[in-house]
Amino acid sequence: MIERSESLQFFVDAASAAFDQFAKAPAARRSIRQIFTLLEHSAPERDGPGSRLPVCKNLDEALSINTPEASLQRLIEGFKGIEPNLEWRQRTRCDGTESANFADGHANAMIIGPGGLEERSDLWIGVTLMVPHVRYPDHDHAPEEVYLVLSKGEFQQGEGEWFSPGIGGSFYNEPGIKHAMRSVETPFLAFWALLAGESH
């Protein structure tokens, strides 16, 4: 059996507790239970340092949220422990719905999943960072997805109205639904978890 590194296991445990606390919708809870059950078995980890993009200079501010929630504080602590090893990347596929400052105003990092710290194809856990006043392009994907938001910010699903989950807000994206997000006056940070198995 492959042993997961202490820092990544700390993050996985913290993420499990935080998603479990804040994911309320029945579909979200089902998805999260499946994801973290799969994570009881680890996969090979990537060694070596990660790489940052210029937008990551906003990371400290994004992580300095004021919350009384112990599970969110622990999630941030766990994320700080693994962040130096993450490969931050820009999204290259856009459809014109993004803001003009999108390219240099955002970064994504896969934590667990293809190209992540733990390489696997059955699930993805990642994080998105954006500077203030950036609109992420409309996008969709086959896997269902649960978000856990650690900042102010707004989201849209399908043709619905924009909504603000708030710090600790969580919501579910059904498979294939078009969705988007945008930052407001402060840096944006959100975690996402996708169940990417063949049946989803």
N, C-alpha and C positions, 0 to 999 in steps of 0.2 A: 504494500500500500504506500502511495506517495504521501510524504509528510508536507503539509503546507507550511510555509515560513510563518514565524510568530507574528510578524507585522501584518501579513495578508490575512491570517486567521483572525487577528484582532479586528481588522476592518470588516471581514465577513460577518463576524458575530455582532459587531455594532450595527452593520447595515440590516441584518436580520431583525434585530430588536427594533430599530427605528422604522423600517417598513412595516413591521407587524403592528406597531403602535398607531401609525398614521394612515395606513391603507385601509379604508373603511368599506368601499364598495365590494359586494360579494365576489364579483369577477376578479377584482384586484387581489382580494385575500386568497382566492384560489390560486391565482398565478404566483403570488409571492410564496405561498406554501410549497408549490411545486419547485420553484427556483431554489429555495433554500434547502429543500430536501435533496435536490440534485447536488448541491454544494457540500453535502455531508461527505461526498467523495471528491477528493481533490485531483487535479491534473497537473502535468508538468508546468513549472514556472520558468519565466524568462529571467535570466541573470543580467546584471549590468545596470548602469545608470540610464535614466530616461532622457528626454529632451523637451525643453520648454519653447514656447513661442513668445514674442514680445507681449502679447495680450496677458500673459501669465503674471505680469507685474501687478495686476489687479487681484491676484489670488488672495493675498493676505487680507485685503479689505473685504473681499467676499466671504472669507472664513471667519471674520471677526464679528459674527452676528451675536446679538444679545438675546439669549433664550434661556428660560428657566428649565427647559426640558433636558433632563439628564441624558436621554437617549440620543438627542441631537448633538449635545456636547461630546458624547463618546464617539459618535459617527465622525465628527470633525477631527477629533483626536486621532482616530484610526486612519482617516484620509490623509492627514498630515504625515503619518508614518510611512505611507506608501507613495505619496505624490512624487518624491524625487526620482522614482523609478518609472514613472509613467511617460508614455510617448504622446505628447500633445500634438494634435493635427488639426488642419483646417478642412472644413467641408468644401468640396470642389463642385459638387452637383447643385446647381441653383436653377430656379425657374423664373426669375424676374420679380418674385414677390418679396425678396430680401431687401433690406435697406442698403443704401449706397456704401455705408461704412461696415458692412457685414464681413467682408473678407479678412480685414485686419482687426476686427472687433470681436472675434469669437475664437474658441478652441474647444475641441472635444478630446477626451481621452478614454480609451477602452481599459477598464480595470480587469475584468474577467471576460474572456471571449476572444474572437479572432484578433490577434495582434496585441492582446492584453498581457497583464502580468502572469495570468494563468490562461494558457491557451486551450480553448475548448469551443465546440460548435453548438452545444445544446442550449446554452444560455449566454446572455450578454449583460454585463453590468458596467455602466460607464457614467461619465460626468460631462456636463457642458458648462462652460464659462463664457460670459459675454460682458463687455464694457457697457456703460450706460447708453441707452437709446439706440439699441441695435435690434433689428427685426430679423429673426431666423426665417429662412424660406419655408414655404409650404412643402411638406414631404409626407410620405406614407411608406409603410412596409408591411410585409405579411405577418411577422410576429406580433402578438399582443404585447402591450407595454404598460408598465406602471412607473409613474414619476413620483419622486420625493423632492420637494422644492425647499431650498435652504436660503432663499432670498426673496425680496420683492420681485415681481415680474408678472407677466400676463400671458395667457395661453388661449388658443382657439382650437376647437375640434369641429371638423366638417365646416358647415356654413353657420355655425353657432356664434353667439356673441363672445367677445373676449372676456375672460374671467381671471381673477387674481387669487390663487390658492393661499398665498401668504407663506411665511416661514413655517415649515412643518406640514404644509399642504401636500396632499397626495391625490392623484387621480389616475384613471385607467383609460388607455387608448385601445379600443377593440381592433382586431386585425384589419389592416387595409384602410383605416380611417385617415383622411387628410388632417394634418395638425400643424400648428405653428406656435412660436413663442416669441416674446420680445421683452427686452429689459426696460426698466424705467430709469429713475434718477440715480440708481446705485448699481454696482456690479451684480451680475446675475449668476447664480450657481444652482444647478439641479442635477440630481442623480436619476438615472433611468435603468430599469431592469426589464429585459425582454426574454420571454420564453421562446427559444428559437428552434426547438426540436422539430422533427419531420412532420409531426401531426398538427403543427400550429402554423 
